[in-house]
Amino acid sequence: MSMRRPLIGVMGAGEGASAAAVEMAEALGAAIAARGWALLSGGRPEGVMAAASRGAQTVEGHLVVGVLPGDGRGDGRQQTAELDLALFSGLGQARNLINVLSADVVVVCGAGGAGTASEAAHAIKAERPLVLLAVPPLWREFFCSLSAAVQCTDTVADCCSRIEAVLPQD
């Protein structure tokens, strides 16, 4: 019997994501897939979500999952082309909780808006490991004040080391 792949949630800005966050998310997606982990994102065709998915797709054997806010009809069908599995929740922003609870580890890449902040807060509340990757100082201060377990880093390599350290061991 095979073991389930760890599922790493990558959260961050959609529209309005900085070029630096997009570049970092793409590198993070590739690094996640290279370690044999599955990638989970919000699945939309923009910003950190699309970049992380695009990066993971460059690695053979990747598994890229997106939990989308729409119901899969009309405009609710918008997804990034780089998904292996698109899950249409029909829940709008409430799908952020599904993203967090489905992930073994949550990474916030480069901050974002209220949706990304809600995912970080849900991770803390649900006691999911949370790594803040290259987020602004205000985000570090705030989320670290909520939980001493929140980890912060500025590099993809260190982020992956931190993910590996908190994943359940066989």
C-alpha positions as CSV (number, residue, x, y, z in Angstrom):
1,M,0.0,0.0,0.0
2,S,1.4,3.4,-0.9
3,M,1.5,6.4,1.4
4,R,-0.4,9.5,0.5
5,R,1.7,12.4,-0.9
6,P,2.0,15.4,1.4
7,L,-0.2,18.2,0.2
8,I,1.4,21.6,0.4
9,G,-0.9,24.6,0.1
10,V,0.5,27.7,-1.5
11,M,-1.5,30.9,-0.9
12,G,-0.9,34.4,-2.0
13,A,-2.2,37.3,-4.1
14,G,-4.2,36.7,-7.2
15,E,-4.6,39.8,-9.3
16,G,-2.2,42.4,-8.2
17,A,0.5,40.0,-7.1
18,S,4.0,41.5,-7.4
19,A,6.4,40.3,-9.9
20,A,8.7,39.2,-7.1
21,A,5.9,37.1,-5.5
22,V,5.0,35.5,-8.9
23,E,8.7,34.6,-9.5
24,M,9.1,33.2,-6.0
25,A,5.8,31.2,-6.3
26,E,6.9,29.6,-9.6
27,A,10.2,28.5,-8.0
28,L,8.3,27.2,-4.9
29,G,5.9,25.2,-7.1
30,A,8.8,23.6,-8.9
31,A,10.6,22.8,-5.6
32,I,7.5,21.3,-4.1
33,A,6.9,19.0,-7.0
34,A,10.6,18.1,-7.2
35,R,10.3,16.7,-3.6
36,G,7.4,14.5,-4.6
37,W,4.9,16.6,-2.7
38,A,1.5,17.6,-4.2
39,L,0.7,21.3,-4.6
40,L,-2.7,22.8,-3.6
41,S,-3.7,26.4,-4.5
42,G,-6.8,28.5,-5.1
43,G,-6.5,27.4,-8.7
44,R,-7.3,30.6,-10.4
45,P,-5.4,31.8,-13.5
46,E,-3.6,34.7,-11.9
47,G,-0.9,35.7,-9.5
48,V,0.7,33.3,-7.0
49,M,-1.9,30.6,-7.7
50,A,-1.1,30.3,-11.4
51,A,2.7,30.8,-10.9
52,A,3.0,28.0,-8.3
53,S,1.0,25.7,-10.5
54,R,3.1,26.6,-13.5
55,G,6.3,25.9,-11.6
56,A,5.1,22.5,-10.4
57,Q,4.0,21.5,-13.9
58,T,7.6,21.7,-15.1
59,V,8.5,18.7,-12.9
60,E,7.8,15.2,-14.0
61,G,5.4,13.4,-11.8
62,H,3.8,16.6,-10.5
63,L,0.3,16.7,-8.9
64,V,-1.3,20.1,-8.9
65,V,-4.7,20.6,-7.3
66,G,-6.8,23.8,-7.3
67,V,-9.9,24.4,-5.1
68,L,-11.8,27.0,-7.0
69,P,-14.5,29.4,-5.7
70,G,-16.9,28.9,-8.5
71,D,-19.4,26.1,-9.3
72,G,-17.8,25.1,-12.6
73,R,-20.4,26.9,-14.8
74,G,-19.9,30.0,-16.8
75,D,-17.6,32.5,-15.1
76,G,-17.3,30.0,-12.2
77,R,-15.3,27.7,-14.5
78,Q,-12.2,30.0,-14.6
79,Q,-9.1,28.1,-13.6
80,T,-5.4,28.1,-14.4
81,A,-4.5,25.7,-17.2
82,E,-1.8,24.2,-15.1
83,L,-4.1,22.1,-12.8
84,D,-4.1,18.4,-12.8
85,L,-7.3,18.4,-10.7
86,A,-9.8,21.3,-10.5
87,L,-12.2,21.1,-7.6
88,F,-15.1,23.5,-8.0
89,S,-16.5,24.3,-4.6
90,G,-19.3,26.8,-5.3
91,L,-18.3,28.4,-2.0
92,G,-16.7,31.7,-3.1
93,Q,-14.2,32.9,-0.5
94,A,-15.4,30.2,2.0
95,R,-13.3,27.8,-0.1
96,N,-10.2,29.3,1.7
97,L,-11.1,27.1,4.7
98,I,-11.1,24.0,2.5
99,N,-7.7,25.0,1.1
100,V,-6.2,25.2,4.6
101,L,-7.9,22.1,6.1
102,S,-6.8,20.0,3.1
103,A,-3.2,21.1,3.2
104,D,-0.6,19.4,5.4
105,V,1.4,22.6,5.5
106,V,0.3,26.1,4.4
107,V,2.7,28.5,2.8
108,V,1.8,32.2,2.3
109,C,4.0,33.5,-0.6
110,G,4.6,37.2,-0.7
111,A,1.5,38.2,1.2
112,G,-1.7,39.3,-0.6
113,G,-5.1,40.7,0.4
114,A,-7.9,39.8,2.8
115,G,-8.3,36.3,1.2
116,T,-4.7,35.4,1.8
117,A,-4.8,36.8,5.3
118,S,-7.9,34.7,6.0
119,E,-6.0,31.6,4.9
120,A,-3.1,32.4,7.2
121,A,-5.5,33.0,10.1
122,H,-7.4,29.7,9.3
123,A,-4.1,27.9,9.3
124,I,-3.3,29.2,12.8
125,K,-6.8,28.5,14.1
126,A,-6.7,24.9,12.7
127,E,-3.1,24.4,14.0
128,R,-1.8,23.7,10.5
129,P,1.9,24.4,10.1
130,L,2.2,27.9,8.5
131,V,5.3,29.2,6.7
132,L,5.4,32.9,5.7
133,L,7.6,33.2,2.7
134,A,8.9,36.7,1.8
135,V,6.0,38.5,3.4
136,P,6.1,42.1,4.5
137,P,7.2,42.9,8.1
138,L,3.7,43.8,9.2
139,W,2.5,40.3,8.2
140,R,5.3,38.7,10.1
141,E,4.7,40.7,13.2
142,F,0.9,40.1,13.1
143,F,0.8,36.4,12.4
144,C,3.7,35.6,14.6
145,S,2.0,37.4,17.4
146,L,-1.0,35.0,17.0
147,S,1.1,31.8,17.2
148,A,4.7,31.0,18.1
149,A,4.5,28.1,15.7
150,V,4.4,30.4,12.6
151,Q,7.6,30.2,10.7
152,C,9.1,32.9,8.5
153,T,11.7,32.8,5.8
154,D,12.8,34.7,2.7
155,T,14.0,31.8,0.5
156,V,12.4,28.9,-1.3
157,A,15.1,26.5,-0.2
158,D,14.7,27.4,3.5
159,C,10.9,27.2,3.1
160,C,11.1,23.7,1.7
161,S,13.4,22.7,4.6
162,R,10.9,24.1,7.1
163,I,8.0,22.2,5.3
164,E,10.0,19.0,5.5
165,A,10.7,19.5,9.2
166,V,7.0,19.8,10.1
167,L,5.6,17.1,7.8
168,P,4.5,13.9,9.7
169,Q,7.2,11.3,9.6
170,D,6.4,7.7,8.6
